[in-house]
Amino acid sequence: MSSLLKFLPFQRTEDAGGSKEPVAATEQSVKEKRSKSLGDGDSVSESLKEAEVTTVLDPELNPGALTFDEDAAGGMGRHLGVFSCTLLIVGRIIGTGIFSTPSSILGSVGSVGASLMLWVLGFVLSFCGEKVYLEAVYQKPRYLATIIFAANAILLGFTASGCIVFASNILVSAGQEAGRWASRGIALGVIFFVTVLHGLTPRVGIYLMNALSIFKTVILLFVVVTGWVVLSGHTHIKDPHANFRNAFAGSSHSSNDYATATFKVLNAYAGWSNVNYVLNNVKNPVRTLKIAGPLGLGICAVLYLLANVAYFAAATKDEIRKTESPDGFRRTERFGNVITITFAAARINQELAKEGIPLPFGNRFWASNWPTGKSPLPGLIIHLIPSIIVIIAPPPAVAYPFILDVEGYPQQIINFFIVIGLFWLRWRKPNAVRPFKVWWPLAVFFLAAAVFLLVAPFLRPANKVGDTPPLPYYLYCLVGIAVMAFGVLYWAAWRIVPGWFGYELVPRKETLQDGTVVTLFSTHRKTQ
């Protein structure tokens, strides 16, 4: 999110007279050598010991204060083009969701027609969201949106679910019982391996990520072609068109069923915003995002819809409800999905540290590219910690479906406020030059869908218990709201509470030895 701010035209502040002008903070380069280390004997201290410090005299420095070039400084620089960005999106989106989710969606909505309608709706919502995210961003209250996003990204950005499913598939394929600790041990091994892969050999991680994305696309194409062969009538399937007659027969009339199914569809499409999180690594981000976003999402949507048609042509509704994805593909997909998500999540965490969001033990380490100078291993560690907790803490059978719902609900809260922010900016700055301008009916549709998905889960489902018994059907909504509320409280403790005691936060920019520019805050007594 913070990377996205760098090329949006709304980085504004107000001077004493209230006029709105672009931020042009006066900077005084101190260029002093810092010999302060992170601790005695700390191997990290050497890489962070010497840094160029820039004191920023503008006390209203906001998350957009790092310039376009400063944000890309350090690490591997801008090395991702349209091809890699498209594969980053495709690799994140395509997964076992397209193989296992159709059975769950059909079970919720009850009919083939309603299922296909939701897959189309999921694409439209994702497409609208992709356009909305290109334009809208919140700036006030200062840092609030960034802190809430940080809480959501760190607390719910783990890849534990993918690691757990991958571990279970390995054990089942080996003919072993998927015991709780055996699954957890393999899952922990996966997340540690991926962390080391991206942290110490970043280029190998990117090549492997691209290769797995291509492999998953080829497999899905094979499924699509097989389905159309079945539809042609030249197979042993007697009536491949049976499910398409009276396609809406048996449709559910419960809003909760449609909302829950929509969350699962959107989870299957999750990943269209993946490139937004690594924009400081993207060449010519505005042009690249305009091409890679719709292209990657469009490829996945076409394959998803055709794959669903193939399923309904080759199997009865009862067979589809009982279907699970093939073990081999699930292993490959889950591993590839973990690699892709971890790649993006590490850069989100690094960006949050670079923007000055307060993290334990100081931001220099978390913002750095230690130890290689090319990849954010500290950001990977931030991602690793909650993943370990979620792998170890809950029973895997309950954790996976619940995690999917918990991840979806806060995202809809963010989507709701993002669209409201877009309309606010359109009203306040109608003539502002924008690198991209979304068609307003798309934004209205996206807003209406977000409202529905926020309200409908609280309505009692048709089966009275939802899809994660014995947990209450509305519990995932409450957990999602709690995560967002934690972000608000964290922001208040950082930004508001010091003022009660007569202190203010004064920012400065510091360039680490690896070239990374980080915003740091220090607390000073307010001057009268």
C-alpha positions in Angstrom: 0.0 0.0 0.0 2.8 2.4 0.9 4.6 1.7 -2.3 1.4 2.6 -4.2 1.4 6.0 -2.6 4.6 7.0 -4.3 3.0 7.5 -7.7 -0.4 8.8 -6.7 -0.9 12.6 -7.0 -2.5 13.2 -3.6 0.6 13.7 -1.4 -0.5 17.0 0.0 -0.1 19.0 3.2 -1.4 22.3 4.5 0.7 25.3 5.3 -0.2 27.7 8.1 -2.6 29.5 5.9 -4.5 26.4 5.1 -3.6 26.2 1.4 -3.0 22.8 -0.1 0.3 22.4 -1.9 2.5 19.5 -2.8 4.8 18.5 0.0 8.1 20.1 -0.5 9.8 19.7 2.9 13.0 21.6 3.4 15.7 19.1 4.1 19.1 19.6 5.7 21.6 16.9 4.9 23.7 16.2 7.9 25.6 13.2 6.5 26.9 12.3 9.9 28.5 8.9 10.5 26.5 6.9 13.1 28.4 4.4 15.2 25.4 3.4 17.2 24.8 -0.4 16.9 21.7 -2.4 17.6 23.5 -4.2 20.5 26.8 -5.5 21.7 28.0 -8.3 19.5 25.1 -8.0 17.1 26.1 -9.0 13.6 23.5 -6.8 12.2 25.0 -3.7 13.6 27.9 -3.6 11.2 25.6 -3.4 8.2 23.5 -0.7 9.8 26.3 1.1 11.6 27.1 3.8 9.1 24.3 5.8 7.7 23.6 9.1 6.0 21.1 11.0 8.1 18.8 13.6 6.6 17.0 15.8 9.1 13.5 16.7 7.8 12.4 20.1 9.0 8.8 19.5 8.1 7.1 18.1 11.2 4.1 17.0 9.2 6.0 14.3 7.3 3.5 11.7 6.2 4.0 8.2 4.8 4.4 9.6 1.3 7.4 11.7 2.3 9.9 9.2 0.9 10.4 10.2 -2.7 9.9 7.9 -5.7 13.7 7.3 -5.9 14.2 6.9 -2.2 11.5 4.3 -2.0 13.3 2.2 -4.6 16.7 2.6 -3.1 18.5 -0.4 -1.7 18.0 -4.1 -2.5 17.7 -5.2 -6.1 16.1 -2.0 -7.3 13.5 -1.9 -10.0 13.9 -5.3 -11.8 10.3 -6.6 -12.3 8.8 -6.0 -15.8 5.4 -6.7 -17.2 6.1 -10.5 -17.7 7.3 -11.1 -14.1 4.5 -8.9 -12.7 1.8 -10.8 -14.7 3.2 -14.1 -13.5 3.3 -12.7 -9.9 -0.4 -12.1 -10.2 -1.2 -15.4 -11.9 1.0 -17.4 -9.5 -0.8 -15.8 -6.5 -4.3 -16.2 -7.9 -4.3 -19.7 -9.4 -4.4 -22.3 -6.7 -6.4 -25.2 -5.3 -9.2 -22.7 -4.9 -10.3 -23.4 -8.5 -10.3 -27.2 -7.8 -11.7 -27.4 -4.2 -13.7 -24.1 -3.9 -16.3 -25.0 -6.6 -17.6 -27.8 -4.5 -18.0 -25.5 -1.5 -19.7 -22.8 -3.5 -22.1 -25.2 -5.1 -22.9 -26.6 -1.7 -23.7 -23.0 -0.4 -25.7 -21.6 -3.3 -27.3 -24.9 -4.4 -27.3 -24.6 -8.2 -24.9 -24.6 -11.2 -26.2 -21.3 -12.5 -25.7 -19.5 -9.2 -22.2 -20.9 -8.9 -21.2 -19.7 -12.4 -22.8 -16.3 -11.7 -20.7 -15.9 -8.5 -17.5 -16.7 -10.4 -18.3 -14.0 -12.9 -19.2 -11.7 -10.1 -15.9 -12.4 -8.4 -14.0 -11.4 -11.5 -16.0 -8.2 -11.9 -15.5 -7.3 -8.2 -11.8 -8.0 -8.5 -11.5 -6.0 -11.7 -13.3 -3.1 -10.1 -11.1 -3.3 -7.1 -8.0 -3.4 -9.2 -9.1 -0.1 -10.9 -10.2 1.5 -7.6 -6.9 0.7 -5.9 -5.0 2.5 -8.7 -6.7 5.8 -7.8 -7.8 6.0 -4.2 -5.8 6.4 -1.0 -6.4 7.8 2.4 -4.3 10.6 3.9 -6.2 11.8 6.9 -6.1 11.2 9.8 -2.4 11.1 9.3 -1.0 7.5 9.4 -4.3 6.0 10.5 -5.0 4.1 7.2 -1.4 3.0 7.1 -1.5 1.6 10.6 -4.8 -0.2 10.1 -3.3 -1.7 6.9 -0.2 -2.7 8.8 -2.2 -4.5 11.5 -4.1 -6.3 8.8 -1.0 -7.2 6.8 1.1 -8.4 9.7 -1.5 -10.2 11.8 -3.4 -11.7 8.9 -0.8 -11.8 6.2 0.6 -15.2 7.2 0.9 -18.2 4.8 0.1 -20.8 7.5 -2.9 -22.2 5.7 -1.0 -23.0 2.6 1.8 -24.6 4.6 -0.7 -26.7 6.6 -2.5 -28.0 3.4 0.9 -28.7 1.7 2.0 -30.8 4.7 -1.2 -32.7 4.9 -1.0 -33.5 1.1 2.5 -34.8 1.5 1.6 -37.1 4.3 -1.5 -38.5 2.5 0.5 -39.1 -0.7 3.1 -41.0 1.4 0.4 -43.2 2.9 0.9 -41.7 6.3 -1.6 -40.5 8.8 -1.8 -36.7 8.8 -1.2 -36.3 12.5 -1.3 -32.9 14.1 2.4 -32.7 14.9 3.6 -34.4 11.8 1.7 -31.9 9.7 2.9 -29.0 11.8 6.6 -30.2 11.5 6.4 -30.3 7.7 4.5 -27.0 7.6 7.2 -25.3 9.7 9.9 -26.8 7.4 8.1 -25.3 4.4 7.8 -21.8 5.8 11.4 -21.8 7.1 12.7 -23.0 3.6 10.8 -20.3 1.8 12.0 -17.6 4.2 15.6 -18.6 3.6 15.0 -19.0 -0.2 13.8 -15.4 -0.6 16.1 -14.0 2.1 19.4 -15.4 0.9 18.8 -16.3 -2.8 16.3 -13.7 -4.0 16.8 -14.3 -7.8 16.4 -18.1 -7.4 13.2 -17.4 -5.5 11.9 -15.2 -8.4 12.9 -17.8 -11.1 11.2 -20.6 -9.1 8.1 -18.4 -8.6 7.8 -17.7 -12.3 8.3 -21.4 -13.2 5.6 -22.6 -10.8 3.2 -20.0 -12.1 3.7 -21.2 -15.7 3.3 -24.8 -14.6 0.0 -24.1 -12.8 -1.3 -22.2 -15.8 -0.5 -25.2 -18.1 -2.2 -27.6 -15.8 -5.3 -25.5 -15.6 -5.3 -25.2 -19.4 -5.2 -29.0 -19.6 -8.3 -29.1 -17.4 -10.1 -26.6 -19.6 -9.3 -28.4 -22.8 -10.4 -31.8 -21.2 -13.7 -30.2 -20.3 -14.4 -28.9 -23.8 -13.6 -32.4 -25.2 -16.3 -33.8 -22.8 -18.8 -31.1 -24.0 -18.1 -32.2 -27.6 -19.8 -35.5 -26.8 -17.0 -37.8 -27.9 -16.4 -39.3 -24.4 -18.1 -41.9 -22.2 -20.0 -39.1 -20.5 -23.6 -39.7 -21.6 -25.1 -36.3 -21.2 -22.5 -33.6 -20.6 -25.1 -30.8 -20.9 -27.4 -32.1 -18.1 -26.1 -29.7 -15.4 -26.8 -26.7 -17.7 -30.5 -27.4 -18.2 -32.5 -25.6 -15.5 -29.2 -24.3 -14.2 -30.7 -22.2 -11.4 -32.9 -25.0 -10.0 -32.3 -25.5 -6.3 -30.7 -22.1 -5.7 -30.4 -20.9 -2.1 -32.5 -18.0 -0.9 -30.2 -17.1 2.1 -28.1 -13.9 1.9 -25.5 -15.4 4.3 -25.0 -18.4 1.9 -24.2 -16.0 -1.0 -22.0 -13.8 1.1 -20.0 -16.8 2.4 -19.7 -18.2 -1.1 -18.6 -14.8 -2.4 -15.8 -14.6 0.2 -14.5 -18.0 -1.1 -14.7 -16.9 -4.7 -12.8 -13.7 -3.9 -10.3 -15.7 -2.0 -9.8 -17.8 -5.2 -9.2 -14.5 -7.1 -7.0 -13.1 -4.3 -3.7 -11.9 -5.7 -4.7 -9.3 -8.3 -3.3 -6.6 -5.9 -0.1 -8.6 -5.3 2.0 -6.3 -7.5 0.8 -3.2 -5.5 2.9 -4.5 -2.6 6.2 -4.7 -4.5 6.0 -1.5 -6.6 9.4 -0.4 -5.4 10.8 -3.4 -7.3 8.7 -2.7 -10.5 10.1 -1.0 -13.6 7.9 2.0 -14.7 5.2 1.1 -12.1 2.3 3.0 -13.6 2.6 1.5 -17.0 3.5 -1.9 -15.8 0.5 -2.1 -13.3 -1.9 -0.9 -16.0 -0.9 -3.8 -18.2 0.0 -6.6 -15.7 -3.0 -6.1 -13.4 -5.9 -6.5 -16.0 -3.8 -9.1 -18.0 -3.1 -11.4 -15.1 -6.6 -11.1 -13.6 -8.2 -11.6 -17.1 -6.1 -14.7 -17.8 -7.2 -16.2 -14.4 -10.8 -15.3 -14.8 -11.1 -16.9 -18.3 -9.4 -20.1 -17.1 -11.5 -20.2 -13.9 -14.8 -19.8 -15.7 -13.9 -22.4 -18.4 -12.7 -24.8 -15.7 -16.0 -24.5 -13.9 -17.8 -25.3 -17.1 -15.6 -28.3 -17.5 -16.4 -29.6 -14.0 -20.1 -29.3 -14.5 -19.9 -31.0 -17.9 -17.9 -34.0 -16.6 -19.6 -34.6 -13.2 -22.9 -34.5 -11.5 -23.7 -32.0 -8.8 -23.4 -34.6 -6.1 -20.0 -35.7 -7.4 -18.7 -32.1 -7.5 -19.8 -31.5 -3.9 -17.6 -34.4 -2.8 -14.7 -33.4 -5.0 -11.2 -32.6 -3.7 -8.4 -31.2 -5.9 -5.7 -33.7 -7.1 -2.9 -34.3 -4.5 -0.1 -33.7 -7.0 -1.5 -30.3 -8.1 -2.4 -29.3 -4.6 1.2 -29.9 -3.5 2.7 -27.9 -6.4 0.1 -25.1 -6.1 0.4 -24.7 -2.3 4.2 -24.6 -2.5 4.1 -22.1 -5.3 1.4 -20.0 -3.5 3.5 -19.9 -0.3 6.5 -18.7 -2.3 4.5 -16.0 -4.1 2.7 -14.7 -1.0 5.9 -14.7 1.1 7.7 -12.7 -1.6 5.1 -9.9 -1.5 4.5 -10.0 2.3 8.2 -9.4 3.0 8.2 -6.3 0.9 5.0 -5.0 2.6 6.6 -5.4 6.0 9.8 -3.7 4.7 7.8 -0.8 3.3 5.9 -0.3 6.6 9.3 -0.1 8.4 10.7 2.3 5.9 7.7 4.6 6.3 8.3 4.9 10.0 5.5 2.7 11.3 6.8 1.8 14.8 8.0 -1.8 15.1 9.7 -3.5 18.1 13.4 -3.0 18.4 13.6 -0.1 16.0 13.0 0.3 12.3 16.5 0.3 10.9 16.8 -3.5 11.1 13.3 -4.2 9.8 13.7 -1.8 6.9 17.1 -3.1 5.8 18.1 -5.7 3.2 20.4 -7.6 5.7 22.4 -9.7 5.2 22.7 -9.9 1.4 21.9 -6.2 0.6 19.5 -7.5 -2.1 16.5 -9.0 -0.2 14.6 -8.0 2.9 15.2 -11.0 5.3 14.1 -8.9 8.3 10.7 -8.3 6.5 10.6 -12.1 5.9 11.1 -12.7 9.7 8.1 -10.4 10.5 6.1 -12.6 8.1 7.5 -15.8 9.6 6.5 -15.1 13.2 2.7 -15.0 12.9 2.9 -17.9 10.4 4.6 -20.1 13.0 2.0 -19.1 15.6 -0.9 -20.0 13.4 0.7 -23.3 12.3 1.2 -24.4 15.9 -1.7 -23.0 17.8 -5.1 -24.1 16.4 -6.2 -27.6 15.2 -5.5 -27.7 11.4 -9.0 -29.0 10.6 -10.6 -25.9 12.2 -7.9 -23.4 11.2 -8.0 -23.6 7.4 -11.6 -22.7 6.6 -11.8 -20.2 9.5 -8.6 -18.5 8.3 -10.1 -18.1 4.8 -13.1 -16.2 6.2 -11.1 -14.2 8.7 -8.8 -13.0 5.9 -11.7 -12.0 3.7 -13.7 -9.8 6.1 -11.1 -7.2 7.0 -10.3 -6.8 3.3 -13.9 -5.8 2.6 -13.7 -3.2 5.4 -10.6 -1.8 3.7 -12.3 -1.9 0.3 -15.3 0.0 1.7 -13.2 2.9 3.0 -11.0 2.9 -0.1 -14.0 3.6 -2.3 -15.3 6.2 0.1 -11.9 7.8 0.0 -12.0 7.8 -3.8 -15.3 9.6 -3.9 -14.0 12.1 -1.3 -10.9 12.8 -3.4 -13.1 13.2 -6.6 -15.2 15.7 -4.8 -12.4 17.7 -3.1 -10.0 17.6 -6.0 -12.0 17.1 -9.2 -9.3 18.6 -11.4 -6.3 16.8 -10.0 -4.1 15.1 -12.5 -4.3 11.3 -11.9 -2.1 8.6 -13.5 -5.3 6.5 -13.6 -9.0 7.4 -13.3 -11.5 4.7 -12.6 -15.0 4.8 -14.3 -17.3 5.8 -11.4 -20.0 3.1 -12.0 -17.3 0.5 -11.3 -16.5 2.2 -8.0 -20.3 2.3 -7.1 -20.7 -1.4 -7.9 -17.6 -2.2 -5.9 -18.9 -0.2 -2.9 -22.3 -1.9 -3.1 -20.7 -5.3 -3.1 -18.5 -4.4 -0.1 -21.5 -3.2 1.9 -23.3 -6.5 1.1 -20.3 -8.6 2.2 -20.0 -6.7 5.4 -23.6 -7.0 6.4 -24.8 -10.4 5.1 -22.4 -12.6 7.2 -24.3 -11.5 10.3 -27.5 -12.9 9.0 -28.3 -16.5 10.0 -27.4 -19.0 7.3 -29.9 -21.6 6.0 -28.2 -24.5 7.9 -28.1 -22.3 11.1 -24.4 -23.1 11.8 -22.4 -21.8 8.8 -19.4 -23.6 7.4 -17.1 -23.7 10.4 -19.0 -25.5 13.2 -18.7 -25.6 16.2 -17.5 -22.0 15.8 -20.3 -19.4 15.6 -21.0 -18.4 12.0 -20.4 -14.7 12.7 -17.1 -15.2 14.7 -14.8 -14.5 11.7 -16.5 -11.2 11.3 -15.8 -10.2 14.9 -12.2 -11.4 14.7 -11.8 -9.3 11.5 -13.3 -6.2 13.2 -11.0 -6.8 16.2 -7.9 -6.7 14.0 -9.0 -3.4 12.5 -9.8 -2.0 16.0 -6.3 -3.1 17.2 -4.9 -1.0 14.4 -6.9 2.1 15.5 -5.7 1.6 19.1 -2.1 1.2 18.0 -2.3 4.4 15.9 -3.8 6.3 18.9 -1.1 5.1 21.2 1.6 6.2 18.8 0.2 9.5 17.4 -2.2 10.8 20.1 -1.1 9.7 23.5 2.4 11.4 23.4 0.6 14.7 22.8 -1.3 14.3 26.1 2.0 14.5 27.9 3.4 17.4 26.0 5.5 15.5 23.4 5.5 15.5 19.7 7.0 13.1 17.0 9.7 14.7 14.9 10.7 12.8 11.7 14.0 12.4 9.9 15.1 10.4 7.0 18.1 8.1 7.2 20.0 6.2 4.5 21.3 2.8 5.6 24.5 1.3 4.3 22.7 -0.9 1.8 21.1 2.2 0.3 17.7 1.8 1.8 16.1 5.1 2.9 14.0 4.9 6.1 11.9 7.4 8.0 12.5 7.5 11.7 10.7 9.4 14.4 12.0 10.7 17.7 10.0 12.1 20.6 10.6 15.7 21.7 9.0 18.0 24.2 6.7 20.4 22.4 8.0 24.0 22.1 5.7 26.8 23.2 
